[in-house]
């Protein structure tokens, strides 16, 4: 899973038509550490269908402010450069898959 900054995230969101799932986290956050392996598994299982990445809110405070991140982990699902869904708190793979399928379906209508 790639780490994104404000510049690299903007470039990604402008350049892909795949759903993009971004985990806003902090290294000191216990639930964030539990979320990481779930996201790694999800990313490897769905590598062709979705782009999964992460943003360290401590290192990228401007991004956390831009996306109104008040609680971590927060996962934001983007489609066509726009936020489609926000998941706050620890998520399992089933919730992640449901969110991604929902966003992908919106793009096909």
N, C-alpha and C positions, 0 to 999 in steps of 0.2 A: 504494500500500500504506500502510495507516494504522499509525502508531506507537501502541502501547498501554502503559498504566500498570497498576498493580495494580487500581485502581478500574474503569478502562474495560475491561480484560480480563475481570474478574469479571462485569461487566454484559453484555458480549458473550456469554460462555459460558452465562449464564443465559437469554439472550433469543433464541437462534437454534437452529433444528433442523438447520441446515446443518453439514457438517464445517468445522472451523476449524483452519487451519494457521498456527502462530506460529513465526517465526524469531527465536530468541534470538541476538543478535549484539553486536558492539562495532565502533565506527567505525574503530579502529586495526587490526582483524583482517583480514589479507590474504585468506584463504579466504572470510570473510564478505562482503568487497567483490566477490569473484567470484560468490558465491551470489546477491547482490542482483538482477542483471539476469535471472537464470534465474527467480527468484521473481516478478519483475515480469511477465515473459512468461507464466508459468504463471497468475498472477492474472488477467491480461487475457483469456487463452484460456478460463478456467473461472469467470468472474465470477458467473455465475448459480448455480453449483453448490457453490462453496466460498468461505469467507471467508479471505483471506490477510492477515496482519499481521505486525508485528515488535515486538520488545521490546529496547531497548538495555540490556544487562546492567550497564553502568557507571552509567547513570542510574536503573536500577531493580534495585539489588542485592538487595532483599528478594524480588523475584519470582524472580531467579536462584536464590536460596537456597531459596525455597518449592518450586521445580520441580527442585531438585538439578542445576543446570546447572554442569558442571565443565569442559566443553569447548565451544568455539564454532567454527563455527556448530552449533547444535542446533535442530532443527525438531521441534516437538511437534504432533501431530495430535489434536484433540479432537473428540468426537462426543457430543452430549447432555451437555455440560459435563464429560465425563471424558476423561482421556488414553487414547487408543487405540493410538498408535504414536509412537515417538521415533526420529528419524533424526539421527545425529551425523556431522558432517563435510559436505563439499561434496556436494550431491545434484544429479542431472540431472532434467530434466522427466519422464522416464520413471519414475524412482523416486517422484517426487512424485505422479504420476497413479496409480500402482499403490497407494500408501498411501491416497490419498483414496478410490479406488474400493473398496478393502477396507473402510474405515470406513463408507462409504455403504451397502455391502452388508450390514453387520452391523445397521444400523438398519432394514433392510427385512425381516428374517427374522421 
